[in-house]
Amino acid sequence: MTAQVDPEPVEVRFRAIQSITDAALSGLDDRELLVALLDRVREILRADTAAVLLLDVSSGQLIATAAAGLEEEVRQGVHVPVGRGFAGRIAAERQPVILDHVDHTTVLNPILWARGIRSMAGVPMMAGNRVIGVMHVGSLTSRQFTEPDVELLQMAADRAAAAVISMNAQADRLAAAALQRSLVPTALPAVAGAELAARYIPGDGAVGGDWYDVFTLPSGELCVVMGDVAGSGLPAAVIMGRMRSALRAYALETRDPAEVLDRLDRKMQHFEPDAMATVLYAIIDPSLDRMRICLAGHFPPVIAIPGQPAELARVAPGLIIGVSPEARRHVTTVPIPPGALVCCYTDGLIERPDEPIDVGLTRLTRAVTAEPAEAACAAVMRALVGNQAARDDIALLMVRRQPQSPIIGSG
């Protein structure tokens, strides 16, 4: 039976919610906000402990993340499976739970009863329809947490959930940006007879999975990669990093561009079954006079030859990575005359809302000319990006064969 509560104290305590959502807390960063919220919740509810456990989706467990009066939960890395124990039950049922008896039969974490906690109340932390964690409070003396107590606790949990979402999004953005910066070449290789230039511009908002790579093989051949992983944020950046490393490894095992992409596709479908990506992979001969190119759903490069209008290279299309384990791709050999420029890019450069992709491709071919690689990069970015913020990631790579290019030696 629920205890009767004097109306005035309840009204007073509900006004205390202002101290959980006031401007002072808004000035804190997200991690500080969690701790401050727990301190205030504990004070307002006259509780002895307060804690937040966040859901790790991959393991299906709640992990102790922040606490006030129960710091050992966090320091010892307490994990609670969803569906088991007090916190696990709250997460599974998505409903508040009140306990007036705490021992091994009602809670899974032995720290709680060893600490002497006698009564507890907990609520789910929600992001839309998705559970992201649990907030709970505890008392070292027997008491009956009331419905108004639970409502106040739920208000605090909702504020904490918003902080966690913001915290995770910021952490993902920083991690994705750092990962992407570490995987895009910091310096392009020096290749006799060739000029190289590149740009990478992150899109407005979350970092995506666009990347480019340039490296030489022991044979002296020059390899060019351009790729775009579906999705955005840290998951796309992580997959991009794995693809880049795998492609480099396969490039050392076979000089067939189609075989490299086929192996990459098999690897991704086995270890990353939900991932999809477009990839361009080309191998340029040591003499720089031709390249063998294979596409996996990617746009063909633009070729600019001195004295001629630039045009899309006539390259056999190929299925994107992650669609069919039976896909086999074809290699096209494209000549590179002296002075010619090869322009590789991702779709962020050419796509515009409510505009056919052919319009963007035409705009690009008009902007590419057979000039020095760095000047060509600058001209394309000026013509296609200008002063507009990029909606999507943009990766751009230029390779120019100098008008008089010597043969690259092996090694």
C-alpha positions as a Markdown table, in Angstrom:
| # | Residue | x | y | z |
|---|---|---|---|---|
| 1 | Met | 0.0 | 0.0 | 0.0 |
| 2 | Thr | 1.4 | 3.4 | -1.0 |
| 3 | Ala | 2.0 | 5.7 | 2.0 |
| 4 | Gln | 0.1 | 8.9 | 2.2 |
| 5 | Val | 2.3 | 12.0 | 1.6 |
| 6 | Asp | 1.6 | 15.5 | 2.7 |
| 7 | Pro | 0.7 | 17.6 | -0.4 |
| 8 | Glu | 2.9 | 20.6 | 0.4 |
| 9 | Pro | 6.2 | 18.7 | 0.7 |
| 10 | Val | 5.4 | 16.9 | -2.5 |
| 11 | Glu | 4.8 | 20.2 | -4.3 |
| 12 | Val | 8.0 | 21.7 | -2.8 |
| 13 | Arg | 10.0 | 18.7 | -4.0 |
| 14 | Phe | 8.5 | 18.9 | -7.5 |
| 15 | Arg | 9.6 | 22.5 | -7.7 |
| 16 | Ala | 13.1 | 21.1 | -7.0 |
| 17 | Ile | 13.2 | 19.7 | -10.5 |
| 18 | Gln | 14.2 | 23.2 | -11.5 |
| 19 | Ser | 17.5 | 22.5 | -9.8 |
| 20 | Ile | 18.0 | 19.6 | -12.1 |
| 21 | Thr | 17.3 | 21.6 | -15.3 |
| 22 | Asp | 18.6 | 25.0 | -14.4 |
| 23 | Ala | 21.1 | 27.1 | -16.3 |
| 24 | Ala | 23.9 | 26.2 | -14.0 |
| 25 | Leu | 23.8 | 22.6 | -15.0 |
| 26 | Ser | 23.5 | 23.6 | -18.7 |
| 27 | Gly | 27.0 | 25.1 | -18.4 |
| 28 | Leu | 28.6 | 21.8 | -17.6 |
| 29 | Asp | 30.0 | 19.4 | -20.0 |
| 30 | Asp | 28.1 | 16.1 | -20.4 |
| 31 | Arg | 30.2 | 14.0 | -18.0 |
| 32 | Glu | 30.1 | 16.7 | -15.3 |
| 33 | Leu | 26.4 | 17.0 | -15.9 |
| 34 | Leu | 25.8 | 13.3 | -15.1 |
| 35 | Val | 27.6 | 13.5 | -11.8 |
| 36 | Ala | 25.9 | 16.8 | -10.9 |
| 37 | Leu | 22.5 | 15.4 | -11.7 |
| 38 | Leu | 23.1 | 12.4 | -9.5 |
| 39 | Asp | 24.3 | 14.6 | -6.6 |
| 40 | Arg | 21.1 | 16.7 | -6.9 |
| 41 | Val | 18.8 | 13.7 | -7.3 |
| 42 | Arg | 20.3 | 12.2 | -4.2 |
| 43 | Glu | 19.8 | 15.4 | -2.3 |
| 44 | Ile | 16.2 | 16.0 | -3.5 |
| 45 | Leu | 15.1 | 12.5 | -2.9 |
| 46 | Arg | 17.0 | 12.3 | 0.4 |
| 47 | Ala | 18.7 | 9.1 | -0.9 |
| 48 | Asp | 22.1 | 7.8 | 0.1 |
| 49 | Thr | 23.2 | 6.6 | -3.3 |
| 50 | Ala | 22.5 | 7.4 | -7.0 |
| 51 | Ala | 23.9 | 5.7 | -10.1 |
| 52 | Val | 23.7 | 5.6 | -13.9 |
| 53 | Leu | 24.3 | 2.3 | -15.8 |
| 54 | Leu | 24.5 | 2.7 | -19.6 |
| 55 | Leu | 23.5 | -0.1 | -22.0 |
| 56 | Asp | 26.3 | -1.6 | -24.2 |
| 57 | Val | 24.2 | -2.9 | -27.1 |
| 58 | Ser | 26.8 | -5.3 | -28.4 |
| 59 | Ser | 27.0 | -7.3 | -25.1 |
| 60 | Gly | 23.5 | -6.7 | -23.9 |
| 61 | Gln | 24.8 | -5.5 | -20.6 |
| 62 | Leu | 24.4 | -2.4 | -18.4 |
| 63 | Ile | 27.7 | -0.9 | -17.4 |
| 64 | Ala | 28.1 | 1.3 | -14.3 |
| 65 | Thr | 29.1 | 4.7 | -15.7 |
| 66 | Ala | 28.5 | 7.4 | -13.1 |
| 67 | Ala | 27.6 | 7.4 | -9.4 |
| 68 | Ala | 27.2 | 9.5 | -6.2 |
| 69 | Gly | 27.6 | 7.7 | -2.9 |
| 70 | Leu | 28.2 | 4.4 | -4.8 |
| 71 | Glu | 31.4 | 5.2 | -6.7 |
| 72 | Glu | 32.7 | 1.6 | -6.3 |
| 73 | Glu | 30.2 | 0.5 | -8.9 |
| 74 | Val | 32.0 | 2.5 | -11.5 |
| 75 | Arg | 35.5 | 1.9 | -10.2 |
| 76 | Gln | 34.9 | -1.9 | -10.3 |
| 77 | Gly | 33.3 | -1.8 | -13.7 |
| 78 | Val | 30.0 | -3.4 | -12.7 |
| 79 | His | 28.2 | -5.1 | -15.5 |
| 80 | Val | 24.5 | -6.2 | -15.3 |
| 81 | Pro | 22.9 | -8.3 | -18.0 |
| 82 | Val | 19.6 | -6.9 | -19.3 |
| 83 | Gly | 16.7 | -8.9 | -17.9 |
| 84 | Arg | 18.6 | -10.0 | -14.7 |
| 85 | Gly | 18.6 | -8.3 | -11.3 |
| 86 | Phe | 17.2 | -4.9 | -10.4 |
| 87 | Ala | 18.7 | -2.7 | -13.1 |
| 88 | Gly | 18.4 | -5.5 | -15.7 |
| 89 | Arg | 14.7 | -5.8 | -15.0 |
| 90 | Ile | 14.1 | -2.1 | -15.4 |
| 91 | Ala | 15.9 | -2.1 | -18.8 |
| 92 | Ala | 14.1 | -5.2 | -20.0 |
| 93 | Glu | 10.6 | -4.0 | -18.9 |
| 94 | Arg | 11.2 | -0.3 | -19.6 |
| 95 | Gln | 9.3 | 0.5 | -16.4 |
| 96 | Pro | 10.2 | 1.9 | -13.0 |
| 97 | Val | 10.9 | -0.6 | -10.2 |
| 98 | Ile | 10.7 | 0.0 | -6.5 |
| 99 | Leu | 12.4 | -2.4 | -4.0 |
| 100 | Asp | 11.7 | -2.4 | -0.3 |
| 101 | His | 14.1 | -5.3 | 0.3 |
| 102 | Val | 17.6 | -5.6 | -1.1 |
| 103 | Asp | 19.6 | -8.8 | -1.1 |
| 104 | His | 20.8 | -11.5 | -3.5 |
| 105 | Thr | 17.3 | -12.5 | -4.3 |
| 106 | Thr | 16.3 | -9.0 | -5.6 |
| 107 | Val | 19.5 | -7.5 | -6.9 |
| 108 | Leu | 22.4 | -9.1 | -8.9 |
| 109 | Asn | 25.2 | -6.7 | -7.9 |
| 110 | Pro | 26.6 | -7.8 | -4.5 |
| 111 | Ile | 28.0 | -4.3 | -3.9 |
| 112 | Leu | 24.5 | -3.0 | -3.3 |
| 113 | Trp | 23.6 | -5.3 | -0.4 |
| 114 | Ala | 27.2 | -5.3 | 0.9 |
| 115 | Arg | 27.0 | -1.6 | 1.1 |
| 116 | Gly | 23.9 | -1.9 | 3.4 |
| 117 | Ile | 21.3 | -0.5 | 0.9 |
| 118 | Arg | 17.8 | -1.4 | 2.2 |
| 119 | Ser | 15.5 | 0.3 | -0.3 |
| 120 | Met | 15.8 | 1.2 | -4.0 |
| 121 | Ala | 14.0 | 2.9 | -6.9 |
| 122 | Gly | 15.1 | 2.9 | -10.5 |
| 123 | Val | 13.8 | 4.1 | -13.8 |
| 124 | Pro | 14.8 | 3.5 | -17.5 |
| 125 | Met | 16.7 | 6.1 | -19.5 |
| 126 | Met | 15.2 | 6.4 | -22.9 |
| 127 | Ala | 16.2 | 7.8 | -26.3 |
| 128 | Gly | 12.9 | 7.8 | -28.2 |
| 129 | Asn | 11.7 | 4.2 | -28.0 |
| 130 | Arg | 15.2 | 2.8 | -27.2 |
| 131 | Val | 16.5 | 2.0 | -23.8 |
| 132 | Ile | 20.0 | 3.5 | -23.3 |
| 133 | Gly | 20.4 | 2.9 | -19.6 |
| 134 | Val | 19.1 | 2.9 | -16.0 |
| 135 | Met | 19.2 | 5.5 | -13.2 |
| 136 | His | 18.6 | 4.3 | -9.7 |
| 137 | Val | 18.7 | 5.6 | -6.1 |
| 138 | Gly | 19.2 | 3.8 | -2.8 |
| 139 | Ser | 18.6 | 4.3 | 0.9 |
| 140 | Leu | 20.6 | 2.8 | 3.8 |
| 141 | Thr | 17.5 | 2.9 | 5.9 |
| 142 | Ser | 14.2 | 1.2 | 5.2 |
| 143 | Arg | 11.8 | 3.5 | 3.4 |
| 144 | Gln | 9.0 | 3.5 | 0.9 |
| 145 | Phe | 9.9 | 5.3 | -2.4 |
| 146 | Thr | 6.7 | 6.9 | -3.6 |
| 147 | Glu | 5.2 | 7.5 | -7.0 |
| 148 | Pro | 6.2 | 11.2 | -6.8 |
| 149 | Asp | 9.7 | 10.1 | -6.0 |
| 150 | Val | 9.7 | 8.0 | -9.1 |
| 151 | Glu | 8.3 | 10.7 | -11.3 |
| 152 | Leu | 11.1 | 13.1 | -10.1 |
| 153 | Leu | 13.6 | 10.4 | -10.7 |
| 154 | Gln | 12.3 | 9.8 | -14.2 |
| 155 | Met | 12.6 | 13.6 | -15.0 |
| 156 | Ala | 16.2 | 13.4 | -13.9 |
| 157 | Ala | 16.8 | 10.3 | -16.0 |
| 158 | Asp | 15.3 | 12.0 | -19.1 |
| 159 | Arg | 17.7 | 14.9 | -18.6 |
| 160 | Ala | 20.6 | 12.4 | -18.1 |
| 161 | Ala | 19.6 | 10.5 | -21.3 |
| 162 | Ala | 19.8 | 13.7 | -23.3 |
| 163 | Ala | 23.3 | 14.3 | -21.9 |
| 164 | Val | 24.4 | 10.8 | -22.7 |
| 165 | Ile | 23.2 | 11.1 | -26.3 |
| 166 | Ser | 25.0 | 14.3 | -26.7 |
| 167 | Met | 28.1 | 12.9 | -25.0 |
| 168 | Asn | 28.2 | 9.8 | -27.2 |
| 169 | Ala | 27.6 | 11.8 | -30.4 |
| 170 | Gln | 30.4 | 14.1 | -29.6 |
| 171 | Ala | 32.7 | 11.3 | -28.7 |
| 172 | Asp | 31.8 | 9.5 | -31.9 |
| 173 | Arg | 32.5 | 12.6 | -34.0 |
| 174 | Leu | 35.9 | 13.2 | -32.4 |
| 175 | Ala | 36.8 | 9.5 | -32.7 |
| 176 | Ala | 35.6 | 9.3 | -36.3 |
| 177 | Ala | 37.5 | 12.5 | -37.3 |
| 178 | Ala | 40.7 | 11.3 | -35.6 |
| 179 | Leu | 40.5 | 7.9 | -37.2 |
| 180 | Gln | 39.8 | 9.3 | -40.6 |
| 181 | Arg | 42.7 | 11.8 | -40.3 |
| 182 | Ser | 45.0 | 8.9 | -39.3 |
| 183 | Leu | 44.0 | 6.8 | -42.3 |
| 184 | Val | 44.1 | 9.5 | -45.1 |
| 185 | Pro | 47.7 | 9.8 | -46.3 |
| 186 | Thr | 49.5 | 12.6 | -44.6 |
| 187 | Ala | 51.9 | 12.9 | -47.5 |
| 188 | Leu | 51.5 | 11.6 | -51.0 |
| 189 | Pro | 54.3 | 9.4 | -52.3 |
| 190 | Ala | 57.0 | 11.0 | -54.5 |
| 191 | Val | 56.8 | 9.3 | -57.9 |
| 192 | Ala | 59.3 | 10.2 | -60.7 |
| 193 | Gly | 57.4 | 11.5 | -63.7 |
| 194 | Ala | 54.1 | 12.0 | -61.8 |
| 195 | Glu | 52.4 | 14.7 | -59.9 |
| 196 | Leu | 49.9 | 14.0 | -57.2 |
| 197 | Ala | 47.5 | 16.2 | -55.2 |
| 198 | Ala | 44.5 | 15.5 | -53.0 |
| 199 | Arg | 41.7 | 17.0 | -50.9 |
| 200 | Tyr | 39.6 | 15.6 | -48.1 |
| 201 | Ile | 36.7 | 17.7 | -46.8 |
| 202 | Pro | 34.4 | 16.3 | -44.0 |
| 203 | Gly | 30.7 | 16.8 | -44.6 |
| 204 | Asp | 28.5 | 19.0 | -42.5 |
| 205 | Gly | 27.7 | 17.0 | -39.4 |
| 206 | Ala | 28.9 | 13.5 | -38.9 |
| 207 | Val | 32.1 | 12.3 | -40.5 |
| 208 | Gly | 31.5 | 9.6 | -43.1 |
| 209 | Gly | 33.4 | 6.7 | -44.6 |
| 210 | Asp | 35.1 | 8.4 | -47.6 |
| 211 | Trp | 38.7 | 7.7 | -48.1 |
| 212 | Tyr | 41.5 | 7.7 | -50.7 |
| 213 | Asp | 44.9 | 6.0 | -50.7 |
| 214 | Val | 48.0 | 6.1 | -52.9 |
| 215 | Phe | 50.9 | 3.8 | -52.5 |
| 216 | Thr | 53.6 | 2.0 | -54.6 |
| 217 | Leu | 54.2 | -1.7 | -54.9 |
| 218 | Pro | 57.6 | -3.4 | -54.8 |
| 219 | Ser | 57.2 | -3.7 | -58.6 |
| 220 | Gly | 57.3 | 0.1 | -58.9 |
| 221 | Glu | 53.6 | 0.2 | -59.9 |
| 222 | Leu | 51.5 | 3.1 | -58.4 |
| 223 | Cys | 48.2 | 2.1 | -56.8 |
| 224 | Val | 45.3 | 4.5 | -56.5 |
| 225 | Val | 42.3 | 3.9 | -54.3 |
| 226 | Met | 39.1 | 5.8 | -53.8 |
| 227 | Gly | 36.3 | 4.5 | -51.6 |
| 228 | Asp | 33.0 | 5.4 | -49.9 |
| 229 | Val | 31.5 | 3.4 | -47.1 |
| 230 | Ala | 27.7 | 3.6 | -46.7 |
| 231 | Gly | 26.7 | 5.4 | -43.5 |
| 232 | Ser | 28.3 | 8.0 | -41.4 |
| 233 | Gly | 29.9 | 8.6 | -38.0 |
| 234 | Leu | 32.3 | 6.3 | -36.2 |
| 235 | Pro | 30.8 | 3.0 | -37.5 |
| 236 | Ala | 31.5 | 4.0 | -41.1 |
| 237 | Ala | 34.9 | 5.3 | -40.2 |
| 238 | Val | 35.9 | 2.1 | -38.5 |
| 239 | Ile | 34.7 | 0.0 | -41.5 |
| 240 | Met | 36.6 | 2.3 | -43.8 |
| 241 | Gly | 39.8 | 1.8 | -41.8 |
| 242 | Arg | 39.4 | -2.0 | -42.0 |
| 243 | Met | 38.8 | -1.9 | -45.7 |
| 244 | Arg | 41.8 | 0.3 | -46.3 |
| 245 | Ser | 44.1 | -2.1 | -44.4 |
| 246 | Ala | 42.7 | -5.2 | -46.1 |
| 247 | Leu | 43.0 | -3.7 | -49.6 |
| 248 | Arg | 46.6 | -2.8 | -49.0 |
| 249 | Ala | 47.3 | -6.4 | -47.9 |
| 250 | Tyr | 45.6 | -7.9 | -50.9 |
| 251 | Ala | 47.4 | -5.5 | -53.2 |
| 252 | Leu | 50.7 | -7.1 | -52.1 |
| 253 | Glu | 49.4 | -10.5 | -52.9 |
| 254 | Thr | 48.1 | -10.0 | -56.4 |
| 255 | Arg | 48.6 | -7.5 | -59.2 |
| 256 | Asp | 45.1 | -8.1 | -60.6 |
| 257 | Pro | 42.8 | -5.2 | -59.5 |
| 258 | Ala | 39.7 | -7.3 | -59.9 |
| 259 | Glu | 41.1 | -10.0 | -57.7 |
| 260 | Val | 41.9 | -7.5 | -55.0 |
| 261 | Leu | 38.4 | -6.2 | -55.0 |
| 262 | Asp | 36.9 | -9.7 | -55.1 |
| 263 | Arg | 39.0 | -10.7 | -52.1 |
| 264 | Leu | 38.0 | -7.5 | -50.3 |
| 265 | Asp | 34.3 | -8.2 | -51.0 |
| 266 | Arg | 34.6 | -11.7 | -49.6 |
| 267 | Lys | 36.4 | -10.5 | -46.5 |
| 268 | Met | 33.8 | -7.7 | -45.8 |
| 269 | Gln | 30.8 | -10.0 | -46.4 |
| 270 | His | 32.2 | -12.5 | -43.9 |
| 271 | Phe | 33.4 | -10.1 | -41.1 |
| 272 | Glu | 31.2 | -7.1 | -41.8 |
| 273 | Pro | 28.0 | -8.6 | -43.3 |
| 274 | Asp | 25.9 | -5.4 | -43.1 |
| 275 | Ala | 28.6 | -3.1 | -44.6 |
| 276 | Met | 28.4 | -1.8 | -48.2 |
| 277 | Ala | 30.9 | 0.4 | -50.0 |
| 278 | Thr | 31.9 | 1.7 | -53.4 |
| 279 | Val | 35.6 | 1.3 | -54.4 |
| 280 | Leu | 37.8 | 2.3 | -57.3 |
| 281 | Tyr | 41.1 | 0.6 | -57.5 |
| 282 | Ala | 43.7 | 1.3 | -60.2 |
| 283 | Ile | 47.3 | 0.1 | -60.8 |
| 284 | Ile | 49.4 | 2.5 | -62.9 |
| 285 | Asp | 52.4 | 0.9 | -64.7 |
| 286 | Pro | 55.9 | 2.1 | -63.8 |
| 287 | Ser | 56.1 | 3.8 | -67.2 |
| 288 | Leu | 53.0 | 5.8 | -66.2 |
| 289 | Asp | 51.6 | 5.2 | -69.7 |
| 290 | Arg | 48.6 | 3.1 | -68.7 |
| 291 | Met | 46.5 | 2.1 | -65.8 |
| 292 | Arg | 44.5 | -1.1 | -65.1 |
| 293 | Ile | 41.3 | -0.1 | -63.3 |
| 294 | Cys | 38.5 | -2.0 | -61.6 |
| 295 | Leu | 35.3 | -0.5 | -60.1 |
| 296 | Ala | 33.0 | -1.8 | -57.4 |
| 297 | Gly | 30.0 | 0.5 | -57.8 |
| 298 | His | 32.2 | 3.6 | -57.9 |
| 299 | Phe | 32.1 | 6.5 | -60.4 |
| 300 | Pro | 34.8 | 6.2 | -63.1 |
| 301 | Pro | 37.7 | 8.7 | -63.1 |
| 302 | Val | 37.7 | 11.8 | -65.3 |
| 303 | Ile | 40.6 | 11.8 | -67.8 |
| 304 | Ala | 41.9 | 15.1 | -69.2 |
| 305 | Ile | 44.4 | 14.9 | -72.1 |
| 306 | Pro | 46.2 | 18.0 | -73.3 |
| 307 | Gly | 44.3 | 19.8 | -76.1 |
| 308 | Gln | 41.1 | 17.7 | -75.6 |
| 309 | Pro | 38.0 | 18.1 | -73.4 |
| 310 | Ala | 38.0 | 16.0 | -70.3 |
| 311 | Glu | 35.7 | 13.0 | -70.2 |
| 312 | Leu | 34.7 | 10.1 | -68.0 |
| 313 | Ala | 37.0 | 7.1 | -68.6 |
| 314 | Arg | 35.3 | 4.2 | -70.3 |
| 315 | Val | 35.5 | 1.6 | -67.6 |
| 316 | Ala | 33.5 | -1.6 | -67.1 |
| 317 | Pro | 31.1 | -1.1 | -64.1 |
| 318 | Gly | 31.2 | -3.5 | -61.2 |
| 319 | Leu | 28.9 | -4.4 | -58.3 |
| 320 | Ile | 29.4 | -2.5 | -55.0 |
| 321 | Ile | 31.1 | -4.2 | -52.1 |
| 322 | Gly | 28.8 | -6.1 | -49.8 |
| 323 | Val | 25.9 | -7.1 | -52.1 |
| 324 | Ser | 26.7 | -10.5 | -53.7 |
| 325 | Pro | 29.4 | -13.1 | -52.8 |
| 326 | Glu | 29.3 | -14.3 | -56.4 |
| 327 | Ala | 30.2 | -10.9 | -57.9 |
| 328 | Arg | 33.2 | -11.0 | -60.2 |
| 329 | Arg | 34.5 | -7.7 | -61.6 |
| 330 | His | 36.4 | -6.8 | -64.7 |
| 331 | Val | 39.6 | -4.8 | -65.3 |
| 332 | Thr | 39.8 | -2.1 | -68.0 |
| 333 | Thr | 43.0 | -0.8 | -69.3 |
| 334 | Val | 43.1 | 3.0 | -69.8 |
| 335 | Pro | 46.0 | 4.7 | -71.6 |
| 336 | Ile | 47.6 | 7.8 | -70.0 |
| 337 | Pro | 49.3 | 9.9 | -72.6 |
| 338 | Pro | 52.1 | 12.4 | -71.6 |
| 339 | Gly | 50.6 | 15.4 | -69.8 |
| 340 | Ala | 47.3 | 13.6 | -69.1 |
| 341 | Leu | 45.5 | 14.0 | -65.7 |
| 342 | Val | 43.5 | 11.4 | -63.9 |
| 343 | Cys | 40.8 | 12.7 | -61.5 |
| 344 | Cys | 39.3 | 10.4 | -58.9 |
| 345 | Tyr | 36.5 | 11.5 | -56.5 |
| 346 | Thr | 33.7 | 10.5 | -54.2 |
| 347 | Asp | 30.0 | 11.3 | -54.7 |
| 348 | Gly | 30.0 | 14.2 | -52.2 |
| 349 | Leu | 31.8 | 16.3 | -54.8 |
| 350 | Ile | 29.2 | 15.9 | -57.6 |
| 351 | Glu | 25.8 | 15.1 | -55.9 |
| 352 | Arg | 23.3 | 17.9 | -55.2 |
| 353 | Pro | 19.8 | 17.6 | -53.8 |
| 354 | Asp | 17.0 | 17.5 | -56.5 |
| 355 | Glu | 19.6 | 17.4 | -59.3 |
| 356 | Pro | 20.3 | 14.4 | -61.6 |
| 357 | Ile | 23.8 | 13.0 | -61.0 |
| 358 | Asp | 24.6 | 13.5 | -64.7 |
| 359 | Val | 24.5 | 17.3 | -64.1 |
| 360 | Gly | 27.2 | 17.0 | -61.4 |
| 361 | Leu | 29.3 | 14.7 | -63.6 |
| 362 | Thr | 29.1 | 17.2 | -66.5 |
| 363 | Arg | 30.0 | 20.1 | -64.1 |
| 364 | Leu | 33.1 | 18.1 | -63.0 |
| 365 | Thr | 34.3 | 17.2 | -66.5 |
| 366 | Arg | 34.1 | 20.8 | -67.5 |
| 367 | Ala | 36.2 | 21.8 | -64.5 |
| 368 | Val | 39.0 | 19.3 | -65.0 |
| 369 | Thr | 41.8 | 20.3 | -67.4 |
| 370 | Ala | 45.2 | 18.8 | -68.1 |
| 371 | Glu | 47.2 | 21.1 | -65.9 |
| 372 | Pro | 49.5 | 20.5 | -62.9 |
| 373 | Ala | 47.8 | 18.3 | -60.2 |
| 374 | Glu | 47.7 | 20.9 | -57.4 |
| 375 | Ala | 46.3 | 23.5 | -59.7 |
| 376 | Ala | 43.7 | 21.0 | -61.0 |
| 377 | Cys | 42.6 | 20.2 | -57.4 |
| 378 | Ala | 42.2 | 23.8 | -56.6 |
| 379 | Ala | 40.2 | 24.5 | -59.8 |
| 380 | Val | 37.8 | 21.6 | -59.2 |
| 381 | Met | 37.2 | 22.6 | -55.6 |
| 382 | Arg | 36.6 | 26.2 | -56.6 |
| 383 | Ala | 34.2 | 25.2 | -59.4 |
| 384 | Leu | 32.2 | 22.5 | -57.5 |
| 385 | Val | 32.4 | 23.6 | -53.9 |
| 386 | Gly | 33.2 | 27.3 | -53.8 |
| 387 | Asn | 32.0 | 28.8 | -50.6 |
| 388 | Gln | 29.3 | 26.2 | -49.8 |
| 389 | Ala | 29.5 | 23.9 | -46.8 |
| 390 | Ala | 29.9 | 20.3 | -47.9 |
| 391 | Arg | 26.8 | 18.3 | -47.2 |
| 392 | Asp | 28.7 | 15.0 | -47.6 |
| 393 | Asp | 32.3 | 14.1 | -47.3 |
| 394 | Ile | 34.4 | 15.0 | -50.3 |
| 395 | Ala | 37.5 | 13.0 | -51.3 |
| 396 | Leu | 39.4 | 14.2 | -54.4 |
| 397 | Leu | 42.7 | 12.8 | -55.9 |
| 398 | Met | 44.6 | 14.0 | -59.0 |
| 399 | Val | 47.4 | 12.0 | -60.7 |
| 400 | Arg | 49.1 | 13.7 | -63.6 |
| 401 | Arg | 51.7 | 12.2 | -65.9 |
| 402 | Gln | 54.2 | 14.8 | -66.6 |
| 403 | Pro | 54.6 | 15.8 | -70.3 |
| 404 | Gln | 58.0 | 14.1 | -70.4 |
| 405 | Ser | 57.8 | 11.2 | -67.9 |
| 406 | Pro | 60.8 | 8.9 | -67.4 |
| 407 | Ile | 60.3 | 5.3 | -66.6 |
| 408 | Ile | 60.1 | 4.4 | -62.9 |
| 409 | Gly | 62.6 | 1.8 | -61.9 |
| 410 | Ser | 61.6 | -1.3 | -60.0 |
| 411 | Gly | 61.9 | -1.4 | -56.2 |
